[in-house]
Amino acid sequence: MQTFLVPVDFSEASNNALDYAAQLARIYNARLLLFHAYMLPTPVSEVPYVMITADELQKENEKLIERDAKQISLKYQVEINWQVRIGIASDEIKAITRETEIDFIIIGMKGAGGFEKIIGSTTTNVLHKVKTPVLIIPHDAGYKPISTIVYASDFSYQSSYHLFDPLLALLKKFKSVLTILHVQLAHSSESSDLLMGKKDIAGIFESQSFSFATVENNSITQGINQYLGEQGSDLLVMVAHKHGFFERIFSKNHTDAMAYETHIPMLVLQDKG
């Protein structure tokens, strides 16, 4: 049985991601591992206040996560375990992926303009720290069957076949139609390396129903958003490389643009060695 790790903070965005994860778990016959991390409050002034202890915070958070676990388990009939730890969320999530075999991390994201505890910094820190596939669920993306998938690639790297196992499993499970999207920067042309990379990707998905699409734009992120706005999709897939395409997209200038603006779930596969 597969295990999906779901970081929660009891916010609306987090609850939405949990609901999505539970429905996906039911389809996969997977179990959920709910996780919450907390920090001790730090005094910000000299005004006296009642200090809450770590033990009190631990028990309060355990009470909240157990409540959610019971509600979701009853609603969707899925197996759920949970953990609460003190520490920085992204660091503790990384630790769990080393201690337990996790197939997906499913995490919520709140769009720009609103305040939530799970925000871009936590989610993108997780993306950079872990080697586990991460499924980001925007706060306004409700669950629906994954009929169409867009995989954005620049074809400039050699990819391991097994890197795409989670995507291939999704394609098989939902009988999805895959589009492999390439954003061609304006005034550039296809190089021989790009054509070889495209051939390599085609070989990986040769048993699937897929097609290639190309859009021209001065910005990779804008090009992806342009295509999704025009054609739509149920899931965007990208690959996180130790160096390369992912870092260019998720630089400090582009993290918010991609993570906050997307209104469809985004699966990030990890190619970090």
TAJO-V331033 format. One record per residue. SS is DSSP state (hx for helix, st for strand, lp for the rest). PHI is phi in radians with two decimals (* if undefined). NEAR is the number of other ideal C-beta (glycine too) atoms within 10 Angstrom. Layout:
<<SS | PHI | NEAR> <SS | PHI | NEAR>>
This chain:
<<lp | * | 9> <lp | -1.41 | 15> <st | -2.22 | 16> <st | -1.88 | 22> <st | -1.55 | 24> <st | -2.13 | 28> <st | -1.17 | 25> <lp | -2.26 | 26> <lp | -2.36 | 22> <lp | 1.26 | 15> <lp | -1.53 | 18> <hx | -1.13 | 14> <hx | -1.10 | 25> <hx | -1.15 | 25> <hx | -1.09 | 17> <hx | -1.14 | 20> <hx | -1.13 | 28> <hx | -1.12 | 26> <hx | -1.09 | 17> <hx | -1.08 | 21> <hx | -1.07 | 30> <hx | -1.14 | 23> <hx | -1.21 | 18> <hx | -1.18 | 24> <hx | -1.11 | 25> <hx | -1.12 | 14> <hx | -1.21 | 13> <hx | -1.47 | 17> <lp | 0.98 | 10> <lp | -1.83 | 19> <st | -1.78 | 15> <st | -1.85 | 25> <st | -2.05 | 21> <st | -1.41 | 22> <st | -2.43 | 21> <st | -2.32 | 22> <st | -2.00 | 22> <st | -2.41 | 18> <lp | -2.12 | 11> <lp | -1.25 | 10> <lp | -1.12 | 10> <lp | -1.90 | 5> <lp | -1.01 | 9> <lp | -2.00 | 7> <lp | -2.68 | 6> <lp | -1.57 | 5> <lp | -1.21 | 6> <lp | -1.06 | 7> <lp | -2.61 | 9> <lp | -1.38 | 4> <lp | -1.36 | 9> <lp | -1.60 | 11> <lp | -1.53 | 9> <hx | -1.09 | 11> <hx | -1.13 | 8> <hx | -1.16 | 10> <hx | -1.12 | 16> <hx | -1.03 | 14> <hx | -1.15 | 12> <hx | -1.14 | 13> <hx | -1.21 | 20> <hx | -1.11 | 14> <hx | -1.11 | 10> <hx | -1.17 | 16> <hx | -1.27 | 20> <hx | -1.16 | 14> <hx | -1.04 | 11> <hx | -1.13 | 19> <hx | -1.07 | 20> <hx | -1.15 | 12> <hx | -1.12 | 14> <hx | -1.22 | 22> <hx | -1.09 | 15> <hx | -1.20 | 10> <hx | -1.23 | 12> <hx | -1.94 | 17> <lp | 0.98 | 10> <lp | -2.09 | 22> <lp | -1.35 | 13> <st | -2.34 | 24> <st | -2.04 | 13> <st | -2.59 | 19> <st | -2.46 | 16> <st | -2.27 | 21> <st | -2.38 | 17> <st | -1.58 | 13> <lp | 2.56 | 12> <lp | -1.32 | 13> <hx | -0.95 | 23> <hx | -1.12 | 20> <hx | -1.17 | 13> <hx | -1.22 | 18> <hx | -1.12 | 25> <hx | -1.04 | 19> <hx | -1.09 | 15> <hx | -1.10 | 19> <hx | -1.16 | 16> <hx | -1.49 | 10> <hx | -1.54 | 9> <lp | -2.28 | 12> <lp | -1.32 | 8> <lp | -1.97 | 19> <lp | -1.55 | 18> <st | -2.44 | 22> <st | -1.78 | 27> <st | -1.99 | 24> <st | -2.31 | 27> <st | -1.47 | 30> <st | -2.52 | 26> <lp | -1.70 | 23> <lp | -1.18 | 16> <lp | -1.05 | 11> <lp | 1.79 | 6> <lp | -2.15 | 12> <lp | -1.89 | 7> <lp | -2.47 | 17> <lp | -1.31 | 16> <lp | -1.46 | 23> <lp | -2.19 | 20> <hx | -0.95 | 16> <hx | -1.08 | 13> <hx | -1.16 | 21> <hx | -1.12 | 25> <hx | -1.24 | 21> <hx | -1.10 | 16> <hx | -1.08 | 24> <hx | -0.99 | 22> <hx | -1.44 | 15> <hx | -1.67 | 15> <lp | -1.78 | 23> <lp | -1.95 | 13> <lp | -1.65 | 21> <lp | -0.97 | 21> <st | -2.07 | 21> <st | -1.87 | 22> <st | -1.63 | 24> <st | -1.96 | 26> <st | -1.05 | 22> <lp | -1.09 | 20> <lp | -1.87 | 13> <lp | -1.83 | 22> <lp | -1.39 | 10> <lp | -1.22 | 17> <lp | -2.71 | 11> <lp | -0.95 | 12> <lp | -1.56 | 21> <lp | -1.46 | 12> <st | -2.25 | 16> <st | -2.29 | 24> <st | -1.96 | 23> <st | -1.85 | 23> <st | -1.61 | 23> <lp | -2.54 | 19> <lp | -1.89 | 19> <lp | 1.07 | 21> <lp | -1.72 | 13> <lp | -2.59 | 16> <lp | -1.56 | 8> <lp | -2.03 | 18> <lp | -1.29 | 10> <hx | -1.03 | 10> <hx | -1.21 | 9> <hx | -0.98 | 16> <hx | -1.64 | 21> <hx | -0.95 | 13> <hx | -1.07 | 19> <hx | -1.21 | 22> <hx | -1.07 | 17> <hx | -1.14 | 13> <hx | -1.11 | 22> <hx | -1.04 | 21> <hx | -1.26 | 11> <hx | -1.11 | 13> <hx | -1.77 | 16> <lp | 0.93 | 11> <lp | -1.35 | 21> <st | -1.72 | 17> <st | -1.82 | 21> <st | -2.01 | 17> <st | -1.72 | 21> <st | -1.75 | 24> <st | -2.08 | 22> <st | -1.68 | 24> <st | -1.59 | 16> <st | -1.10 | 13> <lp | -0.92 | 10> <lp | 1.23 | 7> <lp | -1.80 | 9> <lp | -2.29 | 7> <lp | -1.25 | 12> <lp | -1.61 | 11> <hx | -1.13 | 7> <hx | -1.12 | 11> <hx | -1.12 | 16> <hx | -1.14 | 11> <hx | -1.18 | 13> <hx | -1.12 | 19> <hx | -1.12 | 17> <hx | -1.14 | 10> <hx | -1.08 | 14> <hx | -1.14 | 20> <hx | -1.05 | 13> <hx | -1.14 | 11> <hx | -1.15 | 18> <lp | -1.83 | 16> <lp | -1.07 | 8> <lp | -1.55 | 10> <lp | -1.89 | 16> <lp | -1.49 | 10> <st | -2.55 | 18> <st | -2.55 | 9> <st | -1.72 | 13> <st | -2.42 | 13> <st | -2.30 | 12> <st | -2.19 | 17> <st | -1.85 | 13> <st | -2.79 | 16> <lp | -1.31 | 10> <lp | -2.24 | 15> <hx | -1.10 | 20> <hx | -1.12 | 20> <hx | -1.16 | 14> <hx | -1.12 | 21> <hx | -1.11 | 22> <hx | -1.11 | 20> <hx | -1.06 | 15> <hx | -1.12 | 22> <hx | -1.12 | 18> <hx | -1.16 | 9> <hx | -1.49 | 8> <hx | -1.82 | 13> <lp | 1.29 | 10> <lp | -3.03 | 21> <lp | -1.59 | 19> <st | -2.75 | 21> <st | -1.82 | 22> <st | -2.10 | 24> <st | -2.41 | 21> <st | -1.96 | 23> <st | -1.63 | 21> <st | -1.76 | 19> <lp | -1.04 | 10> <lp | -2.45 | 9> <lp | 2.40 | 14> <hx | -0.95 | 19> <hx | -1.08 | 20> <hx | -1.13 | 13> <hx | -1.19 | 13> <hx | -1.35 | 20> <lp | -1.70 | 21> <lp | -1.23 | 11> <lp | -1.03 | 7> <lp | -1.40 | 8> <lp | -2.02 | 16> <hx | -0.98 | 18> <hx | -1.09 | 15> <hx | -1.04 | 18> <hx | -1.40 | 20> <hx | -1.30 | 22> <hx | -1.50 | 18> <hx | -1.47 | 13> <lp | -1.15 | 19> <lp | -1.98 | 13> <lp | -2.14 | 20> <st | -1.00 | 24> <st | -2.25 | 23> <st | -1.71 | 21> <st | -1.93 | 22> <st | -1.57 | 20> <st | -1.85 | 20> <st | -2.09 | 18> <lp | -2.06 | 13> <lp | 1.26 | 7>>
